[in-house]
């Protein structure tokens, strides 16, 4: 096995691990935005879930109870967003940003008050987090050229939430394009007036979309704190919610292209982690801060050249007021 092949396999594995929370959050945002709700609050949902999951897992010692608490917290944040935007027709961008800022401060305050560890939660034991799963045959196939390396390093060795992220893409595609709920969801995002005339509640459909968004963002946030890491750290989502939203726009609000965008951003993040402190040809050692900015620079460049051609749902960002 060459060092180059091993490096490529490790980079691919890091990309898969980094893409999991982006995929879950972006697909959650897909439901909200397809229904006509700007879901810039993905960051806040992820952060609330990460804190609730880690705090509950630390107290109960159960990863599954932590996951349930994380999902519940994200759904609660999503419901607050819906209350402001759907029920009271508030500005969706302002509401989402307000939730992001509130959750960022609230999780740090609660973490400090409950655990007295500077806003963090205690380190989680093995039973309180989702550990990597070694798939059957990973060790036996290790000696097989190429395929064995890919199976052992890239396919095997991820947590159950990472595999859930991969399975969520075809499930979401089926829900959006092959079910009555998906048809209504897309119709509400394009022409809510016509949907209302047909006797379908626009508000109820948008609330359902926000609940689904909360569930997926809950899985994403829980992955960060009780699967990828072993505790909650202040602002540990680190802008992933905004990256997920950028991936959703880049993927034109469709599941499969959004998956590709998430993998691209995750690859950039994995590459910057490998490049830190590594001398580059003709350049030498690049400052760490510049290397760490690679995923965000890539995001800005892609959106700057692409967002003008992205066609959003026609009713997105526009509160629907039922005609009397």
VOROPA-157386 format. One record per residue (C-alpha): x, z, y. Coordinates in pm, whole numbers, plus 32768, in hexadecimal, padded with zeros to 4 digits. Each point is the difference from the previous one (the first is absolute). Layout:
REM VOROPA-157386
XZY;...
This chain:
REM VOROPA-157386
800080008000;80987F99814B;800480E0812F;7F487EF280C5;7EE47FF57F02;7FE2817A8003;7FFA8002817D;7EEC7EFB8007;7F3680C67F00;8029814480C2;7FA07F518144;7EC97F717F59;7FA481597F7A;802D8098815B;7F267EEB8090;7EEC80507F06;800D81738053;80027FBD8175;7EE47F047FEC;7F0E80E67F49;7F8C80CE812E;7FF67EC980DB;7F267F477F05;7F07811C7FDE;7FE6803A8177;7FE97E8D8053;7EEC7FC87EFF;7F4A812D808E;80187F678158;7F817EB77F71;7EAD809C7FB0;7FD9809B8158;806F7ECB80BE;7F347F137F2B;7ED180CD8067;805B7FDB8171;80B1814D803C;81637FFB808E;80B680F47F1A;8131805880CC;7FD581637F7E;80A57FAB7EB2;812E80CC806A;7F308136803F;7F477FDF7EB5;81457FE27F40;8097812C80B3;7ECC80DB7FCC;7FFB7FA67E90;8173803F7FD3;7FE2815B8097;7EC180627F48;80897F837EB3;814D80B58021;7F6381438083;7EFB800C7EEB;80FC7FA77EF2;80EC810F8080;7EEF81097FF2;7F557F987EBB;81257F6C7F43;7F2B7ED27FA2;80537E9D8068;7EA07F897FB4;7F61810880DE;80F97F9F810C;7F987E947FDB;7E90805D801D;804480CA813B;80CA7EE38095;7EEA7F057FC3;7EFE80F08091;80D08033813A;80297E8B8038;7E8C7FC27FCA;7FB4811380FE;80E17F5D8104;7F607EB17FB2;7EA58098802B;8062808C8155;80747EA58064;7EB37F757F8C;7F3D810B80BD;80B17F9F8141;7FF47E877FD0;7ECB7FB77F2F;7F0F81128067;80698022816B;80897E9E8038;814E80808083;813A7F378037;80957FCF7EA6;816D7FE5806C;7FEB813980D8;7F5680C17EE9;81057F987F00;8126805680DF;7F62814E805B;7FE180537E8F;81697F9C7FBF;807F80E28117;7F1B81217F9E;805C7FF77E90;81737FE88051;7FF3814380C5;7F0180B27F25;80BF7FD37EBA;813D808F809D;7F44812C8091;7F48804B7EBB;813C7FD67F35;80B880F880DB;7EDE80F78002;7FC37FF77E89;815B7FDD7F6C;80F0806A8119;80F77EEE7FA9;80117F438146;7ECA7F307FC2;80617FA17E9F;7F6980667EB6;80C380A77EE5;80B37F287F02;7F197FA27EE4;804480467E94;7FE37F007EEB;7E92804C7FB8;7FA67FEF8170;806F7E998032;7FE17EAE7F55;81467FB77F51;80807EA77F96;7F6D7F767EBE;80E47F5D7F03;7F3C7EE97F5F;80177FC97E87;81317F3A7F95;80C4802F8145;8128809B7F4C;7FEC7F177ED4;80027EC780D8;8119807680E3;80FE7F297F47;7F397EBE8020;809D7F23810C;7F387FD98142;7EAA80527F70;806E81557F85;809880538152;7EC77F9080BA;7F1A80C37F18;80CF813D800F;805480068174;7EE47F4280A7;7EC9801C7F25;803881567F65;8052814780AD;7EF08014810A;7EF48106803B;7E947FD37FA4;7FAA7FC98170;80F87EE08018;7F5C7F567ED7;7EAD804580A0;80787F468135;80527ECE7F2E;7EB1800A7F4D;7F44802D8148;80487E9C8074;7F2D7F487EF9;7EF781138010;7FDF7FDE817A;7FFA7E847FE7;7EE4801A7F03;7F3E80F880D8;80237F32813C;7FBB7EA77F6E;7F3080387EC6;7F0D811D804A;7EC9803280D5;80B3811180C1;811C7F128051;7F0E7EF38074;7F5380F380E8;814C80868077;807B7EA88066;7EB27FA6809B;7FF9813A80D5;815C7FB08081;7F9F7E9D805B;7E998015807A;7F6A815F8004;7EC97F8A80B7;7FA07F147EE5;804181117EFE;7F2480F280C0;7EEC7EFB8014;80117FE07E84;7FB081727FE1;815E807C7FAC;8082812B80C2;813A7FA480C2;8059816C803D;7FDA80617E91;80D87EDB7F90;8110805980FA;7FFA816D7F98;80267F9A7E93;81267F24805F;80A1812480BA;7FD080E47ED3;80AF7F037F1F;81117FE38106;8024817B7FFC;801F800A7E85;81137EF97FF7;80B9809D8127;7FDE814E7F4D;80B17F727ED0;810A7F6F80E6;8044814780B7;7FFF80CB7EC0;80FF7F0F7F6E;80EE8050811C;7FFA817A7FD6;7FBD80447E8F;808C7ECB7F54;810F7F5980CF;806F814F8090;7FD081697F95;7F7880998143;7F647FAD814D;80E77FBB8125;7F907FEA8168;7F8F7E9D8056;80717F8D7EA8;7F277EC7800F;81047F8480FE;7F357EDC8081;7F987F7E7EAB;7E967FF78071;805A7F108116;80D17F307F0F;7ED77FF37F13;7F227F87811E;81037EF88058;800B7F927E93;7E857FE58001;80057F218135;81207F327F75;7F3B7FD97EBC;7ECF7F8780C6;7F2381187F7B;801D7F827E99;807C80D57EDB;810A7F207F61;80AE7F8A8141;7FF5816A8079;80B380667EC0;81107F02804C;802A80868162;801A81667F7E;810E7F987F08;80BD7F518117;7FFB813380DF;805D80E37EDD;81237F1C7FA7;807E80138166;7FEB817C7FEF;80B6800C7EB2;810B7F148086;803E80D38136;803181337F27;81097F457F35;80AB7F6C8133;803B814780B7;81758037801E;80517EBA7F4D;80F07F1180B5;7F5F7EAE803F;80BF7EB4800B;807C7FA6815E;7F5381318091;808A81327F52;7F4081467FF3;7EBA7FE980C3;7F76813C80A7;7F0F80B67F1B;7EEC80038106;80037E858011;7FF67FE07E86;7EDB80F37FEC;7F3F7F2C80FA;80097EC87F21;7E9E802A7F6D;7F6980368158;80C17EE1809E;7F887F217EE5;7E9B8073803C;80107FB18174;809D7EA97FC4;7F027F9D7EF8;7ED5807280C9;80837F61813F;80127EAE7F56;7ECE80227F23;7EF680E08097;7F7F7EEA80E2;7FA77F327ECD;7F5F811E7F41;7E847FE48001;7F64815C8000;7E96804E7FA0;7F317F8F8129;7F52814E803B;813780D87FE4;802381008114;7EA27FC08084;7F0B81267FDD;7EB17F907F79;7ECF807B80BC;7EBB7FC57F45;7F057F3A80C8;7EBB80B38049;
